[in-house]
Amino acid sequence: MKPIVVYTQVGCGPCQAEKAWLAQQGIPFEERDIHQNPEWIQELVRLGSTGTPTTVIGEGADRTVILGFHPQRLAQALELL
């Protein structure tokens, strides 16, 4: 399975919804709360995002970046459809 990183922050409703959705699907992921590590904020900016959740699926040229919580796009990127 491709590695999954979800950038989140406290008080973000869509972040909570995405984490719950991933858990329901049985999909492991790494959570990076942007307020816990300043480097994670910089990573988020380098991804072209200014908000959470931002999800990175895969690595390198094969990676997919999803801005916001979009179950359909996540399912497609994770080949669940």
Number of C-alpha atoms within 10 A of each C-alpha: 8 14 13 20 18 24 24 27 19 12 8 12 13 16 23 15 15 21 20 12 15 15 12 9 11 9 13 14 17 13 16 19 18 20 13 12 10 10 11 16 20 14 13 22 12 10 15 12 17 13 16 22 29 22 26 23 20 17 12 7 6 8 14 16 19 19 18 16 20 13 13 11 12 21 13 10 18 16 8 9 9
